[in-house]
Amino acid sequence: MSHLMRILRADDQVRESQQSRATSTPRDNNSPNFSSPSVSTIPRDEEPMEDGDSDENWTKGTSDDADSSLCESLAEVSISSRQTAKRLKWENFWRSLKPKNTQSLYYKIMTQPEKLDSITVELIDTYKTNKKFAIFCILQLFVDLSGYKKLSIGEVYDFERGNSYNVVQRMESDLLDEELKKTGKFLFMKPTSFVKDAEHIFAQFLDHLLIQAFKSQVLFDEVFAAHVFEFVRCMCLSPVSGPCVTGLITVINLITSFLKLHQNLIALSDEIDRNSSSETISVIQRKIEDHIDFLYFVFDKHCLLSDKRGALVKIRSAQETFQWIRLYPETFILKRRCLGPLLKMTLDQHEFVRLAALKTIEKLIHCQEISDVLKQRIEMCLKFASGRIVDVSPQVAVMAIHVFTVATESYFDKITTEHKNKIIQEIYFKDVILGKAAGEFLVAYLHRPNTTGEHFLFSLVLAAFSKPEFVEQLPIFLESVFEFADELKDWPLFVQVFLNDDIRLGAKTALLKILNECVRFVLTGKFSYSRQVSQVLGRCDDEEHIQIANAIIPNFTQLLILFQAEKVSLQKLIELLSFIDYSVCRVNGLNDDFSKIFSILKEMFKATADRTLLQNITNVFAVFCEQRHYYKATLVVESLKTWIESLPEDLNQMTPDCDKTLLIQIRNKSLKASTLFSRFDLTKVLQWQDIFPVLETNFFKVLKYLVVCCKWHLIWRLRQFMRLPKDDNGSEPISPLLYNDCKEFVYECLKMFTQEKSNSDLFLVLETLCDLYTDFENELKRKREYSHFVIKITEPRSLEILFNFVVQHIINNKEMPLKERQKLLRKVINLLYLDVIPCEYFSKILRFYHTHNNEFGYLMDHIFGQLKITPPALPLIVMHTLAEIYQEILEKRQIVDLRTEETKFLKKLAKKFASVKEMRSNQDILKFIIMALNFTCRTEQHYPFLSFAKYFAKHLNEDGKSDAYEIFRKSVPKEAEKNEIFLLFAKTLK
């Protein structure tokens, strides 16, 4: 047994029983005790470590590293690739640790990293003549790195006795100066970019030190090892962060340095003595292995330290573990069980430790030269990686999924169905990067069996439509997988599948939905909807339009026939045509195909009553007519206008006892007119006086689409009016008639909400009314001088009607699909944003913040965000909402009892409002309290309101509470000074 191992075995039990006596940040040593087998099996003929094997990705720190997060970034690979070190900038947080003693090793290596070779040569030359001084220099370096700026190792270290353990113990107590005890600062205390650079220098120094010591044949003498490595080992046992972390960082880098020495042993031995025998080299090899045994045993015992400042140790452990395993896989995977600590790091509390561990696992799986050994432990690796697929940090979850993506290459059969399904769930995660990581895995997984293009597409269909909840999120699914699947851009492949008679129609309809979204994304840059945080593709080039047109247009008639009985499929298929820029496709001889398509779409427009399909057909014709390259499309639209011209005549024939056929005809024509109106000016085809007065009849179910026609009539007239030239005086033209028609339409819509009509019809009216204001806003963005045409709704009775309908039929309507309720409420909220409705009516929606949060919480949170932008709107609306409900209770019961269900409702709402992050500023809370005090002091009946205001006061800081107390003291009526409610509120402010 070597001298080092004898020391280790002899002192081990003594060290394990050591009591924690840290005066700085303590740690708990709960690392598992693994065996340390010999490394005599390490082969000598492995390829040497490449000098350029580094793709580190450490991000730059902030201006003050002390306030930075635990770790700015992770070095993806080992620092041991030893690129040239760069000089450090000792700024901000790190300035106090800048070396000052110009004669110290700490100063020399950290300020002159380019001279490491000459520094180590000089040190070893000194060692040959004065071992004691050289050892003191090295130990002083370790002490300096640990943050002990005032400790001189020469004064406390006994060279003859080698009292490493005693010195390290004293570093925990009497040698710990007051400044270090207070700040706890040392160089390797947290993994920032600065520390990465500093450790890089230190690692290079250890490389040079071992090489020079080896060349000078002093590396293996009893003095060097007994003092240097023993001192490092004792540092690792310390319960104080500085010595412990520094010791472990040193051990990790020394193992890598010794492995490099072991690997390059023959070349270095030849450099010393070209006549070195194999026996001599074998002896040297065993000595290196003894040192690795010693150092690895220390590493294995302590690398999982729980010290909160030990993150750098674990990160570097994970990174260097890859280097060790890559060089000697059998030794470190099977004999040393090096994967054990690495896998446990995936469970670490620190995000960047988990990230580093998973990155190492990914690199190990990707490393083909170790696959024969790793396959014996791959199930365990994947098990731990799967535990991080769901993680509080999306970055960690992404890396865990990358592990499985890489595993599809060499360990496909080890990926279980449970693993796959767990990852597929993450495709729909709100973070687009995590979603795309899961999408990349799925594509790699489906490609692995060497499938054909058709088979891959249908495998993708099965994944996308495997659960009902997935179907509605198809755009999210495709957003995640699109960039990794070339098949989704292979347009002829889609058509080939559609025209394959051996494939069932159900599969084709699902695939058509995918095609629609993919074409939309390629040609418009976005899917039909996407995540809140998502990337938008830039504008595509003309070639994309040409390729899609060439693949789809010649086969479009066949596709129409194929999907003629599938309503949704027809909608998707025809919508697809509106994405293509046909101005770049005319040279490809598609005119005959287009003419045939126009004729079919014209007849389909007349025959169908499906509103979505009609809108898609209209959009297609609009695209062709706007580009003015296809005269046939214009002719078709003109013929449809002529067909609709008979609608006024039909309306005149309508009577209470008229034939039902006429009513059906009117309904269909008005539906188609409303759709065509959205893209084409029909104001000359349908006159205002022919369609608006009819809305007051009792045939609303038949005539409901005339409401939409009226909306578009007003919008087209506004567009025409804004194009009129100014008069001779330079003034804008005036149109009282348009203004009056706008006003009559708005109030007619509002009046409808009081009539006994079906909800579905009234929802269309509400949507149309809201859309009118949105469309007007879009038209008037650059011509605000025409904003007088926007009719503001201020009449109290009309507002009451509107919000009674919103509350009863949207907010509280559980029978209506949630998405429809959310869509309509969003449109109503937009009226408030546009200032069409007085802002105090936000209260009619926000009063449901706590009871309907799961359904509409995100919409109401957005309201808070918008109100925050225009102070003091936020505290004003919050106060108005609470006061309005309080006043309703008071008017109903003449007194407010804090024990009733109504006041409990108000209490919960007040608490919910007070917890809103936008309401946490002292300024907003103080404004709220001022308004609350004014409201409270109106009458004695209003005193209980102060009980609800206290929930806001609790969030004030000390200065805010002091200011609030002064305001409170001046506001309290004399007769209320002893009132219990006021006393309790005062107590809240103290």
N, C-alpha and C positions, 0 to 999 in steps of 0.2 A: 504494500500500500504506500502511495506517495506521501511525502511530508505534508502536503496540503490536505490530503484526505484524512490523514491522522489527526490533524488539528480540528478538522471539521467534525469527525466522529467524536473526538474527546470532549469538545465543548458543547455539542448539540443539546444534550439534555439540560445543561445549565442554562443555556440561552432560552430554551422553551419555557422554563419556569420563571423567567424574568417578569417582574411586575411592571405594569405600565405606570411610568412616573413622568410623563411628558409635561413640560411647562409650555410647550407650543401645541400645535394641532396634533392630537394623538391619533393613533390608528389601532385597529384590531387585527391581529394576525390570525386569520381563519382559513388560510390557504391549505389545500389538501396536500398530503404528504405522498408524493409519488416516488417510486424507486428511481435510482440513477445508475443504469447499467453502463458498462464500459462502452467507449466509442471505438474500440479496436477494430470494429467491422467497417469503419468509414473507408471507402475505396479511395485510392490516390489518383485514379484516371478519370475523374469527373471533369467536365469542361470548366475552365476557370470562370469566375464571375465576371460578367461583362461590365466594363467601366461605364458604359452609357445606359445601363439598365435602370433608368429613373424617369418617372413621369409625374413627379410630385406636383401637388396642386394646393399648396398652402396659400390662402388668401392673405392679403395685406391687412395689418391691424388698423384700428381706429387711431385717432390722435392720442388717445390715452388708453393703453392696454389694460390699465387697472380696472377700467369700466367695461371692458370687452366681455363677450360671452366666454364660457369655459374654454372653447377652442374655436379659433377663427376658421380653421380648415384642417384637413388631414393630409399628410404626406402619403400618397398612394403606395409608394414603395419605400424600401429601406434607404436610409441615408447612407448606408454602407456602400452604395455605388460610388460614393466618394468623389463627386464632382468637385471642382475647385471651389474652395470656400471663399465667401466674400466678407468684406469688413462689416462689422456691426455698427449700427447707429444707436448709441446709448441715449435715448430720448425719453422724455415723459416718465412713465412708471419705472423704467429700467435704469434711469440715470443714477439712482442712488447705489446701484450694484456695479457701476463701472469701476474696473480695477485701478488702483492708485499707486500701488507699490511697483515701481518700474522694474525691480529686480525679480519679481515673482513670476512663476510659470503662468499664473492666472493672467497677469498683465501681458506677458509675451505672446501667448497663444491666442488670446481674445482680441488683441489689437494688431497683431501681425500674422494673420492666418496664412499668408502667402510664404512665410518663412518657417513653417512647421518642420520641414526636413532638417534645416540647419539647427533649429532649436533642440530637436531630439538628439541629433548627433552630438551637440555640445553637452546635453544632459548625460548621455551615456558615457561620454569621455570623462565627465566629472565623476560619474559612478565608479569608473575604473580606478580612479585615484583617491576618491573620498566618498565611500559608500554612504556614510552617515549623512553628509550634506545633501547628496542626490536624493536619498530616500526622504529626507525632510522636505525637499522641494516638491516632490510628488505628493506627499501627504498634505502639504500646505495647499496644494492645488485643490484637493478634494474638500478640504475645510473651507477654502474660499468659495468654491462652487456651492457649498451648503449654506452660505450666507453669513458665516462667522468672520466678519471683516476685522475684528479686533483680536482674534485668537492667533497667537504665534505657536505653531506646532513644536518648535524647538524648545519652548519653555515647559511643555507638559508631556512630551513624548520621550520615553526612556528607550533609547536605541538598543542598549544591551539587553534589556528585559523584554522589549517588544510589547508594551502595555496598551495595545490597541483597544481592548475591551474597556479598560479603565478610562482611557481618554474619551471614548465615545459616550460612556456613562456620564462623565463630567460635562460633556457637551449638552446633556439634558438638564443640567442643574447649574453649578457654580460658573461654568464657562459660557453660559448663555447670557449674553449682555442684554441690557434693558431695551435697547432699540430693537434687537431681533425678537426679543420676547413680546414686544408690543406689535410689531408689524408682521413678523413671521415671513419676511421676504427672502427668497433665495432664487437662484437663476432658473431652475427647472420646475418652478412652482405651478405653471400652467402652460398648456400647449398652444402658444401663440406663434405667429410667423417669426417673431424675433427669437424666441426660444428655439424654434426649429433650426434657425441659422446658427445659433450659439452651440447647439448640440452637434450640429454638422461639423463645426470646427473641433469640438471636443472628440468626436468620433474619429476624425482624421488624425488628431494628435495621438490617440491610442493606437491607430494603425501604424503610424510612424514609430511610435515608442517600441512596440513589439518587434517590428522589423529591425530596428537599429539594435535593440537588446539581443535579438537572435543573431544578427550578423556579428555582434561583438562577443557572442557566446557567454552572455551574462544573464540571459532570460531565465535559465533553469537553475541558477545557483540558489542555495538555501536562503541567502540574505534577501534577495529581491522579492521572492515569492512570500517569504515569511512576514515581511513588513507590508508590502504594497497590497497583496491580495487579501491578507488577513485583515488589514485595516478596512478595506472595502467591505468585506463580509460583516464586520462588526457594525459598520454604518447601516447596513441593511436590516440589522436587528433593532435599531433604535426606534423608540416610539415617537420621536420628533420628526416632523415632516422633512426638514432640510437634509439632514444626514441620510435618512432612510431613502428618500426619492433619489438623491444624488448617487447613493451607493448602488441602487438598482439600475439606474441609467448607465452607470459605469459597467456593471456586470453584463448587461445586455450587449453593450457595444464591445466589451472584451470578448464575449463568446463569438461574435461575428468576426472580430479581428483574428482570433485564434483559428477559427475555421478557414479563413482566407490563408492564414499562414500554413495550416495543414494541407490545404489544397495546392498551394504553390511551393510546397516543401522542397521538391527536387530542384526546381529552378533556383531557389534561394540557397540551397546547400551547394550547388555547383558554383554559385557566385562567391561563396566562402572558400570552398575547396573542391576543385574539379575532380579530385581523386577520392571523394567521399564514397565509401562502400555502402552496399545495401544494408549491411548490419548497422552501420552508423546512422543511416537514415531511419531505419526501423526503430532504433533507440530514441532518436529525436521525436519520431512520430508518437511513440508511447508517452513521452513526456508532455507533448502538446495535448494528447488525449487526457492525461491526468489533470492538466489545468482546466480543460473543458469540463471534465467530470466535476471538479471542485466548483467551478463557476455555475454550471448548470444546476447543481444541487441547490446552491443559494438561490438562483433564479426560480427554480421549481417550488421552493418553499415559500417564497415571498412575493411573487409577481402579481398575485391577486389581492394585494393589500387594499384595505377598505378606506384608507386615508382619502379624504375628499380632494387632497392635492395630488393624489397618485394617478390622476387620469393620464398624464404623459407617460408614466411607466407602462400602463396597460396598452396605450396606443402604440408605443414603441415595441412592446413585447409582441403585439399582434403583427406589426410590420416585419420585425426581424425573424419572427417564427417562419414566415414565408421563405426568407432567404435560407434559413437553416434546413427546412424541409426540402426545398428545391435542390440544395446541394447534396443532402444525405437523407433521402426520404425514408428508407427502411429503418435507419437508426432513430430518427426523431418521431416518426409516426408509430411504429410498432414497438420499439424497445423503450424509448423514452416517454411514449404516450403524450407527446407534445400537444396533441389536439385537445386534450382535456382542459387545460387552462384557457386555450383559445376559445373553445365553445362556451365556457362559462362566462367569458367576456361579452358574449352576445346578450347576456342577461343583466349586464352592469347598469347601474342607475344613470351613468353619464352617457348622453346621446352619442358623443364622438368616440367613446370606447366601443360601444355597440357597432358603430359605423365602421371603425377600423377592423374589428374582428370579422365582420361580414365581408368587408373588402378583401381581407386575407383569404377567407374561405373561398370567395369567388375566384381569386387568382390561383389558388391551389387546384380547384376543379378545372380551371382552364389550362393548367400546366400539363401537357400531354406526357412529358417524360416521367412523371410520378404516378400516372394513372394506375399502373399495375399494383402499386402499394396502396394508393388512396382508396381504391375500390373496396378494400377490406374494411374501411371505416366510413364509406360514403353515406350509408343510411343515417348514421349518427349526425353527420354534418348537415344533411338535409332536414333532419328532425329539428335541430336547433335553429336553422335558418327559417323554417316554417313558423316557428314561434315568434318571429319578428315581422311577419308579413303584415300583421296588424300591430302598429306601434304608435305611441304618441307623437313620434317624429316621422313625418312623411319621408324625410331623407333616409332614415333607417329602413323604413318599409320598402322604399325603392331599391335599396341595396340588397335586401333580402330577396326580392323578386328577381333581381339580376343574377343572384346565385342560381336560381332554378333555370333561368334562361340559358346560362352557360352550361348547366348540367344536362340540358337536352342534347348536347353534342356527344358526350361520352357516357352519360349515365341515364339515358332516357328511361330505361326499364326500372330505375329506382324511384322515379317520380310517381307517386301514388295518385289515385283519383281524388283523394282528400286534399292533397297538395294542390292539384290543378284547380279544383272547384274553389278553394280558398283564395287563390290568386285571381281567378276570373271575377270574383266579387269585387276586387279592388279596381277593376276596369271602370267601374261607375263611381269611384271616389271623386269627391269634389276637386281635389288637386289634380290638375291635368298632367303633371309630370309623373305622379304615381299611377294615374290611369294609363298613361302611355307605356310605363314600365311593364304593367300587367298585360297590356296589349302586345307588346313585343314578345313577352313570354308565350302568349297564346299562339301567335303566328309561328314562332319557332317550334312550339310543341306540335302544331298541326302539320307543319312542313316535315317533321322528323321522319315519318314513315315513307318519305319520297313519293308523295301523292301527286296525282295529276292536277292540272288547274281546275277542272270541274270538281274533282273530289275535294280539293281544298275549299272551294267556294261553298259547297254544301256542308262541309264540316264547320265553316264559319257561320252558316245559317243556323245550324243546330246549336252552336254556342250562343248566338245572339238572341235566339227565340226559345231557349230552353226553359225559361220561366216567364209567367205572365208579366211580372214586374219589369223584366228585361225588355219586353217588346216596346214599351212606351219610351225606353231610353236608347233606342237604336242610334240616334245621332251621337250620343255620348260613347257608345260602344265603338262606332266607326271612327270617331275622333281619336280613340285610343289605339286602334289597330292600323289605321289607313297607311301611315308612312312606312310601315314594315311589311306590307303585303302588296307586292307588285301586281298580283292578280286583280286587285281592286281597281287598277288602272288599265287593265286589259279589256278594252271595250268589245273587240270581236269575240272574246271568250264569253262574255255575258250573252251576246246575241246567239252564239253557238248553243249555249245551254238552253235559252228560251225556245229555240227551234228544234230541240231534240225531243222527239215524240216519246221517247222512253222514260222521260222524267215527268213525274206527276205535277199537276198544276199548282197544288198547294206549295210545293217547294219553289216553283217559279215565281209565285206571287210574293213570297218572302224575299226572294233574290231581287225582284224588281224594286222593292223598297230600298234595298242596299244600293242598287244602281242609281236610283234617284238621288240619294244623299251623296254618293261619290261624285256624280256629275256636277251636282250643285257646288260641292266643295272645290272641285278642280276649276270650275269656270267662274264661280263668284267669290271664292275665298273663304266661305263659311258654310257650316252645316245648318240645317233648319233651326236648331238651337244648340247651345253648347254650355260648358261649365261657366260659372261666374268669372273665373280666371282662366282665360284661354288664349291661344295664339290664333291669329287670323292670317291665312295664306295671302301672299301678294297677288297682284293681277297676273293671270296666266297669259302666255303668248298665243298668237293666232293659231299656231299649229295644233294646240289642244282642242280648239273649237273644230278645226278641220277633221282631226282624227275621230272625234266623237260623232260629228255629223256623218262622216263617211261610213261609220260602223252602224249607226242607228237609222238614219233617214231612209236608205234603200229598203230596209226591212220593217219600217214603221207600220205599214199597212197590215203586214202579217201579224205584227205584235198587237195591233188594235183588235184584230179578229180573235187572237189567242185570249186576250183578257176582256173581251166584250161583256162577259157575264160577271166580272169582278169589279164592283163599283170603285173600291179603294185603289185597285191596280190601275184602272183607267185614269183616275185622278193623278196618280203618280207618273204614269207614262206620259200623259199630255203635259203635265207640269214640266217635265224634263225638257220639252221643246223650247220652253221660254228662257232657258239658261244659255242657249247657244247664240253666238253672234253670227248671224247669217250673212252679214256683209262680207265676211272673209271666206264664205263657203261657196259663193256663186260660181267660181271658176271650176268647180269640180263636177259640173254637169248634173246637179241635183234638181234642176228646175221642174222637170216632169214629176219627180217624186213629191216635190212641194205642192204642185198643183193638185195632185191626187189627194194629198193629206188635207189641203184646204177644203176640198169638196166634202170629204168625209166629216171633218170637224164642223162644217156648216150644218149638215144634216143632223149630226149628233147634238149640236147646240139647240136646234129646234125640237128635238125629240126628248131630251132629258129634262128632268126637274131637279136634278142634284145640284145644289148651289155651289159646292166646291168644284165640281166638274165644270160647271158653267164659267166660274171665275178663271179656272185654268185655261179653258179654251179662249176666253176673252184676252187673257194675258198673252197667249201665243199670237193671236191676231194683232195685238197692240205692238208686240216686238217687231213683227214683219212690216206693219204699216209705218212705224216710226222710222225704220231704216230705209223705206221707200225704194227697196230693191225688188219687191215682189208685188207687182200691180194687181195680180190675181187676189191677193189677200185684201187689198183695199176694196175691190169689187165685192168680195164676200161680205165685208162689214157693211157696205152701203146697202146690199140686199137685205141684210138683217135689220138695218134701220128702217127700211121700207116696210118690212114685215111688222115692225113694232108700231108703225105710224097708225095702225088701226086701233090701238089701245084706247085713245080718247073716245072714239066712236063706240067701242064696246062699253066703256064706263057710262056713257049717256043712256045706253039701253038697259042698264042695271036697275031693276025694281024689286020690291020685296017678294013678288011672285014670279020672278023671271026664272028661266030654265037653268038647272044646275050646270048644264054644259057650258053656258055662258060664263058662269062664275068660275068654273075651272079654267076656262080659256083666259079670263082676266087675271086670275092668280098666276098662271104660268107666264103670261106675257109681262106682267109687272115684275115677276121674279127675274126674267131674262133682261128686261129693261134696266132693272137696278144693277145687274151685273155688268151689262154693256156700258152703262153710264159711268162706271168706275174708271174706264180707260178712254171713252169716246164722248165727245160733246153731243148730247141729244136734246139740248135746250130748244132747238128748232123743230125737233120731232115731237116732243112732249112739252106743251106749254104749262107754265105754273098754274094758271087758272083752270087747267084741265085735270090736274092731279091733286093739288093741295086741298081744295074744298071737299073733295070726296072723302077725306080722312074722317070727317065728322059723321059719316053715315054709320049704320049698324052692321056693316059688312066688313068689319076690321080684319077678321081672320082671313078673308079673301084679299083684302087690300093692304096687308101689313107691309109688303115690299114696296108699296108706294112711299112709305116713310123714308126708305133708303133712296128712292128716286128723288124725293124732295131734297134730301141732304146733298146729293150730287148736283142737283139743279142749282142750288145756292153756291156751291163751290165753283162750278163752271162759270156762273155769272160773275162771281168775284174775280176770277181769272180774266174774264173778258173786260171787266171794269178797270182792273189795274193796268191793262194794256192801252187804255184810252189815252190820247195825248192831253197835255195840260191846256187850259183855256188861254185866251189872249193875255190875261194878266199873270200867267204862270202858275195859277192856282190849280189844285187837284180837282177833278170833276166830282160832283156830288150826285148820289143816287138814293133819295129817300125811299124809293120803291124797294130797292134791295134791302135796305135797313129794316123796313117794316115787315117784309117777307121773312127775314131772319128772325125777327122778334116773334112774329106770329107762329112760326114753326117751333121755336123753342118752347113757348108756353103751351102750344097745343100738345107737344110731347109730354110735358109735365102734367097736363090735365088728364092724359090717358092713364096715368098711374092711379087715379082715383076710380076708374071705371072697372066694371066686372069683365075683365078679359083674362084669357089664359096666361099663366106666367111666361110660357115660352114666347108668346107674342110680345109681351111687355119687355122681356129681356132683350129682344131685338130692338125695340124702341129705345131702351136705355143705352144699349151699345151704339146705336146710330147717333143718338144725341151726343154722347161723349166723343165719338169719332168726328162729328162735325167740328167740335172745338179743336181737336187735335189737328185735323186737316187745315182748318183756318190758321192755326198757329204756324204750320209748315209753310203755308202760302204767304203769310205776312212777315216772315223772318227778316226779309230785306226791305220791306215796305211797311214800316210800323205806322205810317201816316194813315193807313186804311184800317187801323185797329178798332175804329168806332163801330165796325160791322160785327165785332165780337160782342154778343149780347150777354151782359153779366146778369146772373140770377141773384137778385137781392130781395125780392118780395118774400116776406116771412112765410106766408101761406104756401107758396110754391116750394120753398126750401123744406118746409115741414113735410109736404107731400113726398118730395124726392127722398129724404132720409128715412121717412117711415117705410117707404118701399125698400130701400137699401137694407135697412136693419131686418125687416120681417122676411124678405124674399131672397136675400143674398147672405147676410152674415149669419142669420139664425136658421137658414134653410138647409137642414141636414140631408134632405132627400136629393138635393141637387148635387151633381158631381163636384168635388172640391176644386178641380182645375177650372171649371166654369165659374164658380163663385170667386176664385182668386182673380181670374181674368177680368170679371166685371167690376170687382171692388178696386182693382188697380186702375181701371178706366175712370171710376168715380174720383179716386184720390188724385188723378191727373187733373181733373177739373179744379181741384183746390190748388194744386201747384201752378196752374195757369191763371190763378186769381179770378176765375169765373165765379166762384163761390167765395163768400167771406171766410177768411182763414179761421175764425172762431169755430167754424163747423167741423174742423178737425176733431173736435171733442166728440162728435157723434160716432166717430170711428174708434178713437183712442180709448173710449170708455170700456171697450171690450178687450183691452190689451192683455189682461190677466186671464179672462175666461176663454178667449179664442186664440191664445198665443200659438198653439200648435198649428192652427189653420192659417192665420193671417199675421203671425208675429213678424215675419221678415218684411212684410209690407209696412207694418207700423214702425218697425225699427228704421226703415228707410225714411219715414216721416220725421222721426227724431233727428236723423242725420241732416235732412234738408232744413228743418227748423233751426238747427244749430248754426247753419251758415249765415242766417240773417237775425242776429240778436236784436232785441231780447225776445224773439218769437217763441223760443222753446219754453222758458219758465212761464211766459204769458199763457200759452196754450195748455200747459200742464195745470196751471192754476185755474184756468177757465174750466177745464174738464172736471176737476174735482169740485169746484164751487158750484157748477151747474148741477151736478148730481146731488150735492148737499142741499141746494135750494129746492130741488124737486122733492126730496125727503121732507124738508121743512114745510113746504106748501101742502104736502099730502097729510102730514101728521101734526103740524103746528109745533112740534117739538122734536129734537133729534136725540134719540136714546141710543147710546153707544153699544147696547146689547142686542139690538135687532138685526135681522138678516140683512136689511138694506145697508146699515152702517158697517156691518162686517164686510159686505161687498166693497164699500168705499175704502175701508181700511186695507184690504188686500190690494186694491188698485193703487192706493197711495204708496204702499210698500214697493209695489212693482215699478211704479214711476221713479221712486227714489233710487232704485237699483240700476236704472238705465245709465250706461256709461257716459252718455252725452250730458247727463244732468249732474255730473260729479264735480264740476268746477265751483269754487267758492263764489265766483261772481254770479253764476246762474242761481245757485241756492239762496244767496242773499237777496236777489231780486224776487225770488219766489216767496221768501219769508216776509219781505216787506209787503207784498201783495196779500199774503195770508193774514198778516196782522191787521191790515186795513179791512179785510173782509170780516175777520173775527170780531173786530171792535165795533161793527155796525150796531148790533143789538146784543142783548144777553143771550138770545136764542142762537146766535152765531158763535158763541164761545166754544162749544165742543169741536168746532172745526180745527182749533189749534192742536187737538189730539192727533190729527192726521198730518199736520205740518211738521211734527217732531221727527217723523221718519226721514225727512230731508235734512233737518238740522244735525242729525247724527253723523252725516257724512262731511261736515265742515271740519277743517283742521283747526288748530288752536287759535290762530289769528282770526280765522273766519268766525269761530264761536265767540270770540271776544267782540268782534264787530257786531255780530248778530245780537249779542246780549245788550249792547248799548242801544241798538235800534229798538229792541224789545222793551227795554226799561223806559224809553221815552214814549212808547206807543201805548202802554198799558193804562187803561182808565183807572182812576183812583178807586172806584168802587170794585174793581176786579183784582186789586193787588193781592188780596188774601184768597182769591178763588183757587180751588185745587188744580184746575186745568192749567191756569197760568203759572202756578208754582211748579207743577211738573215740567212744563215747557222750559221754565227758567233753569231747572235742574239739568235738563238736557244740554243747555248751553254752557254749563260750568264744568 
